[in-house]
Amino acid sequence: MKKEAILAHLREAKQELDETIAEIEQDNDFDLDGYYVSFQHVYHHLNTAWNSRKESDGRIEECTEEDFIRWRKFPSDFDLGT
């Protein structure tokens, strides 16, 4: 487990969630387009934190375009009961 990389992604996801919650609470006309972008951002970081957890430090630092695309996808090894 790459603790620092995982923590960075989880902190980024948390920050986005905190900001989205605050915006929804304060804005009666919350824009669904903004909601969509916020969730993309959250999922990107959560998915990357999970999918890259077994990668080497060097691989995480180098992060190719292929890695970026693969890591940000929803995990294929999750069973959410569906």
Secondary structure, DSSP 8 states (H G I E B T S, - for coil): --HHHHHHHHHHHHHHHHHHHHHHHH-TT--HHHHHHHHHHHHHHHHHHHHTTTS-HHHHHH--HHHHHHHTS--TT-----
